[in-house]
Amino acid sequence: PEPVMETIKNAIIVTSEASFKGWEDLQAVPELYYFDDQSSRARFYTDQEEYEGQMSLIQLWSSVGCRRIMREYAFIKDTE
């Protein structure tokens, strides 16, 4: 249904734009990075502080996934 497709499209746009910002912050497209709430920036995995008993803050994006994000974003924006 149209409302569901609109929700999916918006999720792809938000995810893509957040990824672009992270890559811009890092000046790289790393395999592992996380978003640091305190600095409001993407950080390299190796910058991550260890917190005992808490989950890792990383997001795993493969380089293939990065290209797919760019392609889907471009397709959606081109069809708007």
PyMOL Python script that loads the backbone (N, CA, C, O; Angstrom):
from pymol import cmd

cmd.read_pdbstr("""\
ATOM      1  N   PRO A   1       0.827  -1.200   0.000  1.00  0.00           N
ATOM      2  CA  PRO A   1       0.000   0.000   0.000  1.00  0.00           C
ATOM      3  C   PRO A   1       0.873   1.268   0.000  1.00  0.00           C
ATOM      4  O   PRO A   1       2.004   1.262   0.486  1.00  0.00           O
ATOM      5  N   GLU A   2       0.327   2.324  -0.545  1.00  0.00           N
ATOM      6  CA  GLU A   2       1.052   3.591  -0.679  1.00  0.00           C
ATOM      7  C   GLU A   2       1.610   4.132   0.643  1.00  0.00           C
ATOM      8  O   GLU A   2       2.763   4.562   0.668  1.00  0.00           O
ATOM      9  N   PRO A   3       0.841   4.130   1.748  1.00  0.00           N
ATOM     10  CA  PRO A   3       1.403   4.653   3.005  1.00  0.00           C
ATOM     11  C   PRO A   3       2.627   3.853   3.485  1.00  0.00           C
ATOM     12  O   PRO A   3       3.565   4.428   4.038  1.00  0.00           O
ATOM     13  N   VAL A   4       2.617   2.557   3.277  1.00  0.00           N
ATOM     14  CA  VAL A   4       3.750   1.722   3.672  1.00  0.00           C
ATOM     15  C   VAL A   4       4.959   2.036   2.805  1.00  0.00           C
ATOM     16  O   VAL A   4       6.075   2.143   3.314  1.00  0.00           O
ATOM     17  N   MET A   5       4.752   2.183   1.513  1.00  0.00           N
ATOM     18  CA  MET A   5       5.848   2.511   0.599  1.00  0.00           C
ATOM     19  C   MET A   5       6.444   3.877   0.930  1.00  0.00           C
ATOM     20  O   MET A   5       7.656   4.065   0.824  1.00  0.00           O
ATOM     21  N   GLU A   6       5.615   4.815   1.324  1.00  0.00           N
ATOM     22  CA  GLU A   6       6.098   6.145   1.712  1.00  0.00           C
ATOM     23  C   GLU A   6       6.957   6.057   2.976  1.00  0.00           C
ATOM     24  O   GLU A   6       7.985   6.726   3.075  1.00  0.00           O
ATOM     25  N   THR A   7       6.540   5.237   3.933  1.00  0.00           N
ATOM     26  CA  THR A   7       7.320   5.030   5.157  1.00  0.00           C
ATOM     27  C   THR A   7       8.677   4.406   4.835  1.00  0.00           C
ATOM     28  O   THR A   7       9.697   4.833   5.377  1.00  0.00           O
ATOM     29  N   ILE A   8       8.698   3.412   3.970  1.00  0.00           N
ATOM     30  CA  ILE A   8       9.951   2.757   3.576  1.00  0.00           C
ATOM     31  C   ILE A   8      10.857   3.747   2.859  1.00  0.00           C
ATOM     32  O   ILE A   8      12.055   3.805   3.135  1.00  0.00           O
ATOM     33  N   LYS A   9      10.297   4.519   1.947  1.00  0.00           N
ATOM     34  CA  LYS A   9      11.074   5.518   1.221  1.00  0.00           C
ATOM     35  C   LYS A   9      11.691   6.532   2.183  1.00  0.00           C
ATOM     36  O   LYS A   9      12.865   6.875   2.048  1.00  0.00           O
ATOM     37  N   ASN A  10      10.918   7.010   3.143  1.00  0.00           N
ATOM     38  CA  ASN A  10      11.431   7.974   4.120  1.00  0.00           C
ATOM     39  C   ASN A  10      12.534   7.358   4.984  1.00  0.00           C
ATOM     40  O   ASN A  10      13.510   8.031   5.313  1.00  0.00           O
ATOM     41  N   ALA A  11      12.384   6.088   5.351  1.00  0.00           N
ATOM     42  CA  ALA A  11      13.420   5.406   6.144  1.00  0.00           C
ATOM     43  C   ALA A  11      14.720   5.294   5.357  1.00  0.00           C
ATOM     44  O   ALA A  11      15.801   5.465   5.921  1.00  0.00           O
ATOM     45  N   ILE A  12      14.628   5.010   4.073  1.00  0.00           N
ATOM     46  CA  ILE A  12      15.821   4.921   3.226  1.00  0.00           C
ATOM     47  C   ILE A  12      16.498   6.286   3.126  1.00  0.00           C
ATOM     48  O   ILE A  12      17.725   6.374   3.187  1.00  0.00           O
ATOM     49  N   ILE A  13      15.720   7.337   2.975  1.00  0.00           N
ATOM     50  CA  ILE A  13      16.288   8.692   2.882  1.00  0.00           C
ATOM     51  C   ILE A  13      16.991   9.070   4.182  1.00  0.00           C
ATOM     52  O   ILE A  13      18.113   9.574   4.148  1.00  0.00           O
ATOM     53  N   VAL A  14      16.355   8.838   5.318  1.00  0.00           N
ATOM     54  CA  VAL A  14      16.953   9.180   6.616  1.00  0.00           C
ATOM     55  C   VAL A  14      18.232   8.371   6.843  1.00  0.00           C
ATOM     56  O   VAL A  14      19.250   8.931   7.252  1.00  0.00           O
ATOM     57  N   THR A  15      18.193   7.083   6.588  1.00  0.00           N
ATOM     58  CA  THR A  15      19.371   6.227   6.764  1.00  0.00           C
ATOM     59  C   THR A  15      20.504   6.667   5.840  1.00  0.00           C
ATOM     60  O   THR A  15      21.659   6.738   6.260  1.00  0.00           O
ATOM     61  N   SER A  16      20.177   6.958   4.599  1.00  0.00           N
ATOM     62  CA  SER A  16      21.191   7.388   3.637  1.00  0.00           C
ATOM     63  C   SER A  16      21.835   8.696   4.068  1.00  0.00           C
ATOM     64  O   SER A  16      23.060   8.811   4.074  1.00  0.00           O
ATOM     65  N   GLU A  17      21.030   9.671   4.426  1.00  0.00           N
ATOM     66  CA  GLU A  17      21.581  10.975   4.797  1.00  0.00           C
ATOM     67  C   GLU A  17      22.412  10.889   6.077  1.00  0.00           C
ATOM     68  O   GLU A  17      23.412  11.595   6.207  1.00  0.00           O
ATOM     69  N   ALA A  18      22.016  10.040   7.018  1.00  0.00           N
ATOM     70  CA  ALA A  18      22.822   9.840   8.228  1.00  0.00           C
ATOM     71  C   ALA A  18      24.157   9.187   7.877  1.00  0.00           C
ATOM     72  O   ALA A  18      25.190   9.540   8.446  1.00  0.00           O
ATOM     73  N   SER A  19      24.141   8.248   6.952  1.00  0.00           N
ATOM     74  CA  SER A  19      25.379   7.605   6.508  1.00  0.00           C
ATOM     75  C   SER A  19      26.284   8.613   5.818  1.00  0.00           C
ATOM     76  O   SER A  19      27.488   8.643   6.073  1.00  0.00           O
ATOM     77  N   PHE A  20      25.719   9.435   4.949  1.00  0.00           N
ATOM     78  CA  PHE A  20      26.524  10.450   4.253  1.00  0.00           C
ATOM     79  C   PHE A  20      27.200  11.380   5.253  1.00  0.00           C
ATOM     80  O   PHE A  20      28.368  11.732   5.092  1.00  0.00           O
ATOM     81  N   LYS A  21      26.453  11.781   6.298  1.00  0.00           N
ATOM     82  CA  LYS A  21      27.025  12.674   7.309  1.00  0.00           C
ATOM     83  C   LYS A  21      28.178  11.987   8.035  1.00  0.00           C
ATOM     84  O   LYS A  21      29.218  12.602   8.274  1.00  0.00           O
ATOM     85  N   GLY A  22      28.000  10.734   8.382  1.00  0.00           N
ATOM     86  CA  GLY A  22      29.061   9.988   9.049  1.00  0.00           C
ATOM     87  C   GLY A  22      30.305   9.881   8.189  1.00  0.00           C
ATOM     88  O   GLY A  22      31.417  10.074   8.682  1.00  0.00           O
ATOM     89  N   TRP A  23      30.135   9.578   6.922  1.00  0.00           N
ATOM     90  CA  TRP A  23      31.287   9.464   6.019  1.00  0.00           C
ATOM     91  C   TRP A  23      31.973  10.813   5.872  1.00  0.00           C
ATOM     92  O   TRP A  23      33.199  10.888   5.799  1.00  0.00           O
ATOM     93  N   GLU A  24      31.175  11.885   5.828  1.00  0.00           N
ATOM     94  CA  GLU A  24      31.756  13.225   5.721  1.00  0.00           C
ATOM     95  C   GLU A  24      32.541  13.577   6.992  1.00  0.00           C
ATOM     96  O   GLU A  24      33.655  14.095   6.914  1.00  0.00           O
ATOM     97  N   ASP A  25      31.954  13.293   8.161  1.00  0.00           N
ATOM     98  CA  ASP A  25      32.640  13.561   9.425  1.00  0.00           C
ATOM     99  C   ASP A  25      33.995  12.859   9.479  1.00  0.00           C
ATOM    100  O   ASP A  25      34.989  13.437   9.919  1.00  0.00           O
ATOM    101  N   LEU A  26      34.019  11.617   9.029  1.00  0.00           N
ATOM    102  CA  LEU A  26      35.231  10.804   9.120  1.00  0.00           C
ATOM    103  C   LEU A  26      36.176  10.990   7.935  1.00  0.00           C
ATOM    104  O   LEU A  26      37.336  10.581   7.984  1.00  0.00           O
ATOM    105  N   GLN A  27      35.667  11.611   6.872  1.00  0.00           N
ATOM    106  CA  GLN A  27      36.444  11.723   5.636  1.00  0.00           C
ATOM    107  C   GLN A  27      36.873  10.342   5.153  1.00  0.00           C
ATOM    108  O   GLN A  27      37.979  10.158   4.645  1.00  0.00           O
ATOM    109  N   ALA A  28      35.970   9.374   5.322  1.00  0.00           N
ATOM    110  CA  ALA A  28      36.243   7.986   4.948  1.00  0.00           C
ATOM    111  C   ALA A  28      34.929   7.214   4.947  1.00  0.00           C
ATOM    112  O   ALA A  28      33.923   7.674   5.487  1.00  0.00           O
ATOM    113  N   VAL A  29      34.953   6.051   4.340  1.00  0.00           N
ATOM    114  CA  VAL A  29      33.823   5.127   4.409  1.00  0.00           C
ATOM    115  C   VAL A  29      34.341   3.864   5.095  1.00  0.00           C
ATOM    116  O   VAL A  29      34.634   2.864   4.439  1.00  0.00           O
ATOM    117  N   PRO A  30      34.451   3.922   6.416  1.00  0.00           N
ATOM    118  CA  PRO A  30      35.027   2.792   7.146  1.00  0.00           C
ATOM    119  C   PRO A  30      34.043   1.638   7.281  1.00  0.00           C
ATOM    120  O   PRO A  30      32.830   1.822   7.182  1.00  0.00           O
ATOM    121  N   GLU A  31      34.576   0.466   7.505  1.00  0.00           N
ATOM    122  CA  GLU A  31      33.718  -0.693   7.757  1.00  0.00           C
ATOM    123  C   GLU A  31      33.009  -0.544   9.100  1.00  0.00           C
ATOM    124  O   GLU A  31      31.840  -0.909   9.232  1.00  0.00           O
ATOM    125  N   LEU A  32      33.712  -0.011  10.091  1.00  0.00           N
ATOM    126  CA  LEU A  32      33.155   0.095  11.443  1.00  0.00           C
ATOM    127  C   LEU A  32      33.227   1.524  11.945  1.00  0.00           C
ATOM    128  O   LEU A  32      34.294   2.138  11.959  1.00  0.00           O
ATOM    129  N   TYR A  33      32.091   2.045  12.356  1.00  0.00           N
ATOM    130  CA  TYR A  33      32.048   3.358  12.977  1.00  0.00           C
ATOM    131  C   TYR A  33      30.792   3.454  13.825  1.00  0.00           C
ATOM    132  O   TYR A  33      29.898   2.613  13.726  1.00  0.00           O
ATOM    133  N   TYR A  34      30.729   4.474  14.649  1.00  0.00           N
ATOM    134  CA  TYR A  34      29.534   4.669  15.458  1.00  0.00           C
ATOM    135  C   TYR A  34      29.248   6.157  15.561  1.00  0.00           C
ATOM    136  O   TYR A  34      30.120   6.982  15.288  1.00  0.00           O
ATOM    137  N   PHE A  35      28.030   6.501  15.953  1.00  0.00           N
ATOM    138  CA  PHE A  35      27.629   7.890  16.120  1.00  0.00           C
ATOM    139  C   PHE A  35      27.767   8.247  17.587  1.00  0.00           C
ATOM    140  O   PHE A  35      27.134   7.621  18.438  1.00  0.00           O
ATOM    141  N   ASP A  36      28.583   9.242  17.894  1.00  0.00           N
ATOM    142  CA  ASP A  36      28.836   9.684  19.256  1.00  0.00           C
ATOM    143  C   ASP A  36      27.819  10.761  19.625  1.00  0.00           C
ATOM    144  O   ASP A  36      27.877  11.876  19.108  1.00  0.00           O
ATOM    145  N   ASP A  37      26.905  10.434  20.503  1.00  0.00           N
ATOM    146  CA  ASP A  37      25.858  11.383  20.911  1.00  0.00           C
ATOM    147  C   ASP A  37      26.436  12.631  21.571  1.00  0.00           C
ATOM    148  O   ASP A  37      25.884  13.720  21.414  1.00  0.00           O
ATOM    149  N   GLN A  38      27.534  12.490  22.304  1.00  0.00           N
ATOM    150  CA  GLN A  38      28.101  13.636  23.022  1.00  0.00           C
ATOM    151  C   GLN A  38      28.672  14.678  22.068  1.00  0.00           C
ATOM    152  O   GLN A  38      28.529  15.877  22.306  1.00  0.00           O
ATOM    153  N   SER A  39      29.317  14.232  20.989  1.00  0.00           N
ATOM    154  CA  SER A  39      29.900  15.195  20.049  1.00  0.00           C
ATOM    155  C   SER A  39      29.032  15.394  18.812  1.00  0.00           C
ATOM    156  O   SER A  39      29.319  16.257  17.982  1.00  0.00           O
ATOM    157  N   SER A  40      27.978  14.602  18.687  1.00  0.00           N
ATOM    158  CA  SER A  40      27.087  14.636  17.519  1.00  0.00           C
ATOM    159  C   SER A  40      27.860  14.419  16.217  1.00  0.00           C
ATOM    160  O   SER A  40      27.587  15.061  15.203  1.00  0.00           O
ATOM    161  N   ARG A  41      28.817  13.510  16.265  1.00  0.00           N
ATOM    162  CA  ARG A  41      29.636  13.191  15.094  1.00  0.00           C
ATOM    163  C   ARG A  41      29.842  11.686  15.006  1.00  0.00           C
ATOM    164  O   ARG A  41      29.735  10.958  15.993  1.00  0.00           O
ATOM    165  N   ALA A  42      30.136  11.253  13.805  1.00  0.00           N
ATOM    166  CA  ALA A  42      30.564   9.869  13.620  1.00  0.00           C
ATOM    167  C   ALA A  42      31.985   9.732  14.148  1.00  0.00           C
ATOM    168  O   ALA A  42      32.781  10.667  14.061  1.00  0.00           O
ATOM    169  N   ARG A  43      32.296   8.573  14.692  1.00  0.00           N
ATOM    170  CA  ARG A  43      33.638   8.307  15.231  1.00  0.00           C
ATOM    171  C   ARG A  43      34.108   6.952  14.717  1.00  0.00           C
ATOM    172  O   ARG A  43      33.304   6.049  14.488  1.00  0.00           O
ATOM    173  N   PHE A  44      35.404   6.825  14.541  1.00  0.00           N
ATOM    174  CA  PHE A  44      35.967   5.542  14.147  1.00  0.00           C
ATOM    175  C   PHE A  44      35.799   4.527  15.272  1.00  0.00           C
ATOM    176  O   PHE A  44      35.795   4.898  16.446  1.00  0.00           O
ATOM    177  N   TYR A  45      35.662   3.258  14.926  1.00  0.00           N
ATOM    178  CA  TYR A  45      35.527   2.183  15.902  1.00  0.00           C
ATOM    179  C   TYR A  45      36.661   2.217  16.922  1.00  0.00           C
ATOM    180  O   TYR A  45      36.432   1.988  18.110  1.00  0.00           O
ATOM    181  N   THR A  46      37.855   2.494  16.478  1.00  0.00           N
ATOM    182  CA  THR A  46      39.019   2.502  17.366  1.00  0.00           C
ATOM    183  C   THR A  46      38.986   3.648  18.372  1.00  0.00           C
ATOM    184  O   THR A  46      39.762   3.641  19.328  1.00  0.00           O
ATOM    185  N   ASP A  47      38.105   4.637  18.182  1.00  0.00           N
ATOM    186  CA  ASP A  47      37.944   5.735  19.145  1.00  0.00           C
ATOM    187  C   ASP A  47      36.977   5.383  20.272  1.00  0.00           C
ATOM    188  O   ASP A  47      36.843   6.128  21.243  1.00  0.00           O
ATOM    189  N   GLN A  48      36.315   4.254  20.137  1.00  0.00           N
ATOM    190  CA  GLN A  48      35.260   3.885  21.075  1.00  0.00           C
ATOM    191  C   GLN A  48      35.821   3.559  22.452  1.00  0.00           C
ATOM    192  O   GLN A  48      36.769   2.785  22.580  1.00  0.00           O
ATOM    193  N   GLU A  49      35.228   4.157  23.479  1.00  0.00           N
ATOM    194  CA  GLU A  49      35.608   3.849  24.855  1.00  0.00           C
ATOM    195  C   GLU A  49      34.923   2.559  25.277  1.00  0.00           C
ATOM    196  O   GLU A  49      33.816   2.256  24.835  1.00  0.00           O
ATOM    197  N   GLU A  50      35.581   1.823  26.118  1.00  0.00           N
ATOM    198  CA  GLU A  50      35.005   0.570  26.632  1.00  0.00           C
ATOM    199  C   GLU A  50      34.110   0.861  27.835  1.00  0.00           C
ATOM    200  O   GLU A  50      34.527   1.540  28.773  1.00  0.00           O
ATOM    201  N   TYR A  51      32.914   0.361  27.805  1.00  0.00           N
ATOM    202  CA  TYR A  51      31.989   0.495  28.927  1.00  0.00           C
ATOM    203  C   TYR A  51      31.617  -0.911  29.381  1.00  0.00           C
ATOM    204  O   TYR A  51      30.939  -1.646  28.665  1.00  0.00           O
ATOM    205  N   GLU A  52      32.061  -1.269  30.558  1.00  0.00           N
ATOM    206  CA  GLU A  52      31.835  -2.618  31.055  1.00  0.00           C
ATOM    207  C   GLU A  52      30.334  -2.901  31.175  1.00  0.00           C
ATOM    208  O   GLU A  52      29.582  -2.115  31.752  1.00  0.00           O
ATOM    209  N   GLY A  53      29.927  -4.019  30.626  1.00  0.00           N
ATOM    210  CA  GLY A  53      28.544  -4.447  30.746  1.00  0.00           C
ATOM    211  C   GLY A  53      27.597  -3.810  29.747  1.00  0.00           C
ATOM    212  O   GLY A  53      26.399  -4.090  29.781  1.00  0.00           O
ATOM    213  N   GLN A  54      28.099  -2.954  28.854  1.00  0.00           N
ATOM    214  CA  GLN A  54      27.225  -2.321  27.864  1.00  0.00           C
ATOM    215  C   GLN A  54      27.531  -2.867  26.477  1.00  0.00           C
ATOM    216  O   GLN A  54      28.620  -3.378  26.215  1.00  0.00           O
ATOM    217  N   MET A  55      26.570  -2.748  25.618  1.00  0.00           N
ATOM    218  CA  MET A  55      26.753  -3.199  24.242  1.00  0.00           C
ATOM    219  C   MET A  55      27.672  -2.249  23.490  1.00  0.00           C
ATOM    220  O   MET A  55      27.840  -1.093  23.879  1.00  0.00           O
ATOM    221  N   SER A  56      28.264  -2.746  22.413  1.00  0.00           N
ATOM    222  CA  SER A  56      29.105  -1.929  21.555  1.00  0.00           C
ATOM    223  C   SER A  56      28.257  -0.878  20.858  1.00  0.00           C
ATOM    224  O   SER A  56      27.082  -1.110  20.575  1.00  0.00           O
ATOM    225  N   LEU A  57      28.850   0.278  20.581  1.00  0.00           N
ATOM    226  CA  LEU A  57      28.148   1.369  19.912  1.00  0.00           C
ATOM    227  C   LEU A  57      28.302   1.330  18.393  1.00  0.00           C
ATOM    228  O   LEU A  57      27.744   2.175  17.693  1.00  0.00           O
ATOM    229  N   ILE A  58      29.056   0.355  17.878  1.00  0.00           N
ATOM    230  CA  ILE A  58      29.381   0.369  16.452  1.00  0.00           C
ATOM    231  C   ILE A  58      28.187   0.023  15.572  1.00  0.00           C
ATOM    232  O   ILE A  58      27.234  -0.630  15.996  1.00  0.00           O
ATOM    233  N   GLN A  59      28.281   0.489  14.326  1.00  0.00           N
ATOM    234  CA  GLN A  59      27.392   0.056  13.267  1.00  0.00           C
ATOM    235  C   GLN A  59      28.275  -0.599  12.220  1.00  0.00           C
ATOM    236  O   GLN A  59      29.336  -0.074  11.882  1.00  0.00           O
ATOM    237  N   LEU A  60      27.853  -1.717  11.715  1.00  0.00           N
ATOM    238  CA  LEU A  60      28.638  -2.398  10.700  1.00  0.00           C
ATOM    239  C   LEU A  60      28.018  -2.135   9.335  1.00  0.00           C
ATOM    240  O   LEU A  60      26.880  -2.520   9.071  1.00  0.00           O
ATOM    241  N   TRP A  61      28.771  -1.484   8.485  1.00  0.00           N
ATOM    242  CA  TRP A  61      28.345  -1.240   7.108  1.00  0.00           C
ATOM    243  C   TRP A  61      29.434  -1.798   6.204  1.00  0.00           C
ATOM    244  O   TRP A  61      30.591  -1.391   6.305  1.00  0.00           O
ATOM    245  N   SER A  62      29.087  -2.702   5.345  1.00  0.00           N
ATOM    246  CA  SER A  62      30.077  -3.203   4.409  1.00  0.00           C
ATOM    247  C   SER A  62      30.242  -2.195   3.289  1.00  0.00           C
ATOM    248  O   SER A  62      29.361  -1.367   3.057  1.00  0.00           O
ATOM    249  N   SER A  63      31.368  -2.263   2.594  1.00  0.00           N
ATOM    250  CA  SER A  63      31.568  -1.339   1.472  1.00  0.00           C
ATOM    251  C   SER A  63      30.521  -1.581   0.391  1.00  0.00           C
ATOM    252  O   SER A  63      30.121  -0.645  -0.302  1.00  0.00           O
ATOM    253  N   VAL A  64      30.074  -2.822   0.239  1.00  0.00           N
ATOM    254  CA  VAL A  64      28.998  -3.109  -0.716  1.00  0.00           C
ATOM    255  C   VAL A  64      27.720  -2.431  -0.253  1.00  0.00           C
ATOM    256  O   VAL A  64      26.977  -1.884  -1.068  1.00  0.00           O
ATOM    257  N   GLY A  65      27.458  -2.460   1.044  1.00  0.00           N
ATOM    258  CA  GLY A  65      26.279  -1.806   1.598  1.00  0.00           C
ATOM    259  C   GLY A  65      26.308  -0.307   1.377  1.00  0.00           C
ATOM    260  O   GLY A  65      25.269   0.300   1.116  1.00  0.00           O
ATOM    261  N   CYS A  66      27.491   0.304   1.477  1.00  0.00           N
ATOM    262  CA  CYS A  66      27.615   1.750   1.252  1.00  0.00           C
ATOM    263  C   CYS A  66      27.235   2.113  -0.175  1.00  0.00           C
ATOM    264  O   CYS A  66      26.517   3.085  -0.409  1.00  0.00           O
ATOM    265  N   ARG A  67      27.716   1.337  -1.112  1.00  0.00           N
ATOM    266  CA  ARG A  67      27.364   1.607  -2.512  1.00  0.00           C
ATOM    267  C   ARG A  67      25.874   1.428  -2.741  1.00  0.00           C
ATOM    268  O   ARG A  67      25.260   2.189  -3.488  1.00  0.00           O
ATOM    269  N   ARG A  68      25.297   0.433  -2.106  1.00  0.00           N
ATOM    270  CA  ARG A  68      23.860   0.185  -2.262  1.00  0.00           C
ATOM    271  C   ARG A  68      23.046   1.343  -1.678  1.00  0.00           C
ATOM    272  O   ARG A  68      22.041   1.754  -2.258  1.00  0.00           O
ATOM    273  N   ILE A  69      23.483   1.866  -0.533  1.00  0.00           N
ATOM    274  CA  ILE A  69      22.812   3.013   0.079  1.00  0.00           C
ATOM    275  C   ILE A  69      22.832   4.193  -0.883  1.00  0.00           C
ATOM    276  O   ILE A  69      21.805   4.838  -1.097  1.00  0.00           O
ATOM    277  N   MET A  70      23.993   4.479  -1.465  1.00  0.00           N
ATOM    278  CA  MET A  70      24.100   5.596  -2.413  1.00  0.00           C
ATOM    279  C   MET A  70      23.190   5.396  -3.617  1.00  0.00           C
ATOM    280  O   MET A  70      22.527   6.331  -4.064  1.00  0.00           O
ATOM    281  N   ARG A  71      23.163   4.183  -4.135  1.00  0.00           N
ATOM    282  CA  ARG A  71      22.357   3.906  -5.330  1.00  0.00           C
ATOM    283  C   ARG A  71      20.866   4.043  -5.046  1.00  0.00           C
ATOM    284  O   ARG A  71      20.142   4.651  -5.834  1.00  0.00           O
ATOM    285  N   GLU A  72      20.399   3.487  -3.935  1.00  0.00           N
ATOM    286  CA  GLU A  72      18.978   3.585  -3.586  1.00  0.00           C
ATOM    287  C   GLU A  72      18.578   5.032  -3.315  1.00  0.00           C
ATOM    288  O   GLU A  72      17.503   5.470  -3.724  1.00  0.00           O
ATOM    289  N   TYR A  73      19.441   5.770  -2.627  1.00  0.00           N
ATOM    290  CA  TYR A  73      19.167   7.176  -2.341  1.00  0.00           C
ATOM    291  C   TYR A  73      19.031   7.960  -3.647  1.00  0.00           C
ATOM    292  O   TYR A  73      18.087   8.731  -3.820  1.00  0.00           O
ATOM    293  N   ALA A  74      19.971   7.758  -4.553  1.00  0.00           N
ATOM    294  CA  ALA A  74      19.934   8.467  -5.839  1.00  0.00           C
ATOM    295  C   ALA A  74      18.668   8.112  -6.617  1.00  0.00           C
ATOM    296  O   ALA A  74      18.055   8.983  -7.235  1.00  0.00           O
ATOM    297  N   PHE A  75      18.275   6.845  -6.590  1.00  0.00           N
ATOM    298  CA  PHE A  75      17.065   6.414  -7.300  1.00  0.00           C
ATOM    299  C   PHE A  75      15.828   7.104  -6.725  1.00  0.00           C
ATOM    300  O   PHE A  75      14.998   7.627  -7.468  1.00  0.00           O
ATOM    301  N   ILE A  76      15.715   7.099  -5.399  1.00  0.00           N
ATOM    302  CA  ILE A  76      14.547   7.722  -4.761  1.00  0.00           C
ATOM    303  C   ILE A  76      14.500   9.215  -5.039  1.00  0.00           C
ATOM    304  O   ILE A  76      13.446   9.749  -5.385  1.00  0.00           O
ATOM    305  N   LYS A  77      15.632   9.892  -4.892  1.00  0.00           N
ATOM    306  CA  LYS A  77      15.664  11.331  -5.113  1.00  0.00           C
ATOM    307  C   LYS A  77      15.378  11.667  -6.578  1.00  0.00           C
ATOM    308  O   LYS A  77      14.774  12.698  -6.873  1.00  0.00           O
ATOM    309  N   ASP A  78      15.806  10.808  -7.481  1.00  0.00           N
ATOM    310  CA  ASP A  78      15.589  11.039  -8.903  1.00  0.00           C
ATOM    311  C   ASP A  78      14.115  10.872  -9.285  1.00  0.00           C
ATOM    312  O   ASP A  78      13.652  11.474 -10.254  1.00  0.00           O
ATOM    313  N   THR A  79      13.381  10.057  -8.524  1.00  0.00           N
ATOM    314  CA  THR A  79      11.984   9.798  -8.857  1.00  0.00           C
ATOM    315  C   THR A  79      11.006  10.717  -8.116  1.00  0.00           C
ATOM    316  O   THR A  79       9.795  10.627  -8.313  1.00  0.00           O
ATOM    317  N   GLU A  80      11.531  11.591  -7.272  1.00  0.00           N
ATOM    318  CA  GLU A  80      10.642  12.516  -6.547  1.00  0.00           C
ATOM    319  C   GLU A  80      10.122  13.619  -7.451  1.00  0.00           C
ATOM    320  O   GLU A  80       9.365  14.479  -7.002  1.00  0.00           O
TER     321      GLU A  80
END
""", "prot")
cmd.dss("prot")
cmd.show_as("cartoon", "prot")
cmd.util.cbc("prot")
cmd.orient("prot")
